[in-house]
Amino acid sequence: MTGFGGRLAGKVAVVTGAGSGIGLATARRFAGEGAKVVCADIDADAGGTAAAEVGGTFVKVDVTSEPEVQAMFQSAVDEYGRLDITFNNAGISPPDDDSILTTGLDSWKRVQEVNLTSVYLCCKYAIEHMRAGGGGSIINTASFVAVMGSATSQISYTASKGGVLAMSRELGVQFAREGIRVNSVCPGPVNTPMLQELFAKDPERAARRLVHIPIGRFAEADEIAAAVTFLASDDASFITASTFLVDGGISGAYVTPL
């Protein structure tokens, strides 16, 4: 794919959760900027379709499985000879993750496994290849809820994203002098299938969120993909261990415009 500036020409990227939402938008953008993209997803149909669209390869992966994550990165290196970028984006926000008063331990553990443990595994094995290759860029999907509190809680999701933020910061510092940059992108509410499903079931919850966004709308997945692409590129060569907020001004606002 072409149509952008070629900022990622010659680079090899892995995108988890590439079959839909932010992951799909980012796979498209990476390819448009010249990267070879490995599209990873647990959904073989969606992930395979994404890979075909961007001229990349597909890997079916359960990101909570250490052997599968390890194999995913090895397959990228086997196919393309190197690993330059990984966007660790796969995540869930199930309806039974709600207030701490009602969220059960099973739901808590499942969200932590998919949203936080998977990022730990993906960073662990991506860093191995990036150290061997002399550097790289890791972008982890956190969330603006990692830096703010909400009375409409999704307690395990919030906690998992806070963990992603702290882990990314630490890894960014630890590996900075080896040429490996690690950053977190923190989207505000994004118009994706996951958000649409959540808010279709509870329009009041959507309305309560929308009023707090200074820009006055939810983000589009392409807007998050543009920020991820910047962090992946050499344009962000002096940025690591950062909390990169792409939230329409939510985290900076007290009273929003009418």
C-alpha positions, 0 to 999 in steps of 0.5 A: 500500500502507498499514499503516505510519506514512506516514513517506515520504508524498509521496516518490519512491523508486528501489529496485534489485534490487527483484525479490527479497530485501532489495530486494523487502522494502524496496519493500514497506515504502517503499510501505507508508510512502506512497512512490511506488516505482520498482522496478528489476531486471534480471529483468523478471518479478520486477521487474514483479511487485514493481512491480505489488504495490506500486503502483509502476512497473518499470524493467528495468536492468542496473546496470553500464550507465551509460546504463541507470542514467542512464535509470532515474533520468530515468524516475523523475523523468519519471513522478513529478516528483522523486527523494527516495530511492534504495536502491542494493541490487542485488548478486551473490555467485556461487559462484566468488567464494571464497578469493583462492587460487581466485577467478579474475580474471573472477569478481573483475571481475564482482563488482566491476562489479555490487556496486561500480561499479553503486553508483558509477553509481547515486549519480552520477545520483541525486545529480544529480537530488537536487541539483536537487530540494534534497536526498534520501537515498541508502542503499547496501547494504554488508555486515558483512563490510566491517568484519570479516574471515572465514576463509570468504572471498568475496574479491571480495564482501568487497572490493566491500562495503568499497568501497561503505562508503568511497564512501558515507562520502565522498559523505555528507560531500561533499554534506551541506550540499546536503541529500543524506544518504548512508549504508550499511546493513550487514546480517548474513547475511539469509535471502534466496534468495541466501543460501539457495542458497549455504548449501544447497550447503554446510551446513557453511559455514552452520553456521560462520556461525550460531554467531557471531550473538549473536541466534542466527539469520539476519536476515529481509529485512523487518528490513533493510527497516525499517532502510533505511526509517528511513535514508530517512525524516526520522527520520534527518535528522541521520544521514549518512556512517554505517555502519549495522550491522544484524547481530544483534550479530556485529560487537560479539561476541567469545564468543556465548551458548550 
